[in-house]
Amino acid sequence: MAKIKVTKVRSAINRTQNQKRVLESLGLRKMGQTVEHEDTLSILGMIRKVNHLVSVETK
C-alpha cells in the first residue's frame, strides 16, 4: 500500500462533533500537524469527511 501525508490546515472550531472526532482519530490535534497513514479505504473515507480541513499528499 502507498503512504499518504495528511496535514491539518484549518481549525475545527465551529465544526460538528463528528468532524472533530474524525480529525482526532486521524491523529490530528494541532494546526500544521502532519501524520502519515496507509491509503486504506477507511482512512480515505475519513479524509473525505474532513477534506475541507486537511491537505493530502501522496508519497
Buried (B, 14 or more C-beta within 10 A) or exposed (E): EEEBBBBBEEEBEEBEEEBBBBBEEBEBEEEEBEBEBEBEEEBEEBBEBBEEBBEBEEE
